[in-house]
């Protein structure tokens, strides 16, 4: 089949999909070399710090040579000057003698003057002997395990050492590998999260925010249980949805500010009932499940959300499921929320919901709702609801590059 024979919307989805997969591939390739580059950069920084420390030693040695200070006073002044040096937080410079005695060890000054030739790491490496060996060989790097300041457990460390021959000293400093790994994970999470966010947009958000086909409105309204007041928000629609909804008994309000969050917020304000329920009106979710969610709310939950369970035979795109899984993993690990879906159907107390102060008025609204609920210590309960095929509509997100871009920004701003 030729690309030109496909519908415009289908071609757009294919092009967006290719672009997103390309971005993911690019991030994957970049991450393979990122950690190595970060380690090398930090190693260069340690060498520069040692060279700066050596210049301090040279300064005080010159004062001793000029007779301005005695040799002993010059050494003491030099060590005290180095003792106060800190960089990148709490990293420090150390000095050992070529006789393997500590000269300067800021985290443990009580060790200064002691013989450290027998100090070994967990792998049996003689740390000080290797440092002296590298320093007196013209300068070099040493990897070993050593505790962080204020801690007892050893961590992998890479140090650079160089000799100061006039005093028989070796000056050095090092980086802890786990500090670099922490920075790497943060960058990787950001890159990976943005990529997965973009990848998930066509599924996660494309499944969620739809332009309703007016033919399905009557069926959706008819399935709403008796006693429920239905509020339909006309968010700048041009397809006659408002007229059809009004004709079938729904209260229709107009919200001129565009965006999913703006429409939901307007509907909650207009509800004027103690309990409010929100669900997608694309026909994929059954309103008849709402009483079950309300019952859980009455039993003490603060927020009840429906977890979509696909009906037999439903084509649920893998990238939609992947996007949902990634986001919910983030919600579970960072905000301790026991969720596996992004609240496509939800029930809450109206005043409490408004009290959360949800500010997003675009695609990030449901994510901000969950994040704020977690931060507020709400009891969030998730229950299964049937998820069927959409009975019509085109995605506002995956149908345009602009929609995909805006949703990506909203998505990552909330979840990061």
Order of alpha helices (4+ residues) and beta strands (2+ residues): alpha-alpha-beta-beta-alpha-beta-beta-beta-alpha-beta-alpha-beta-alpha-beta-alpha-beta-alpha-beta-alpha-beta-alpha-alpha-beta-beta-alpha
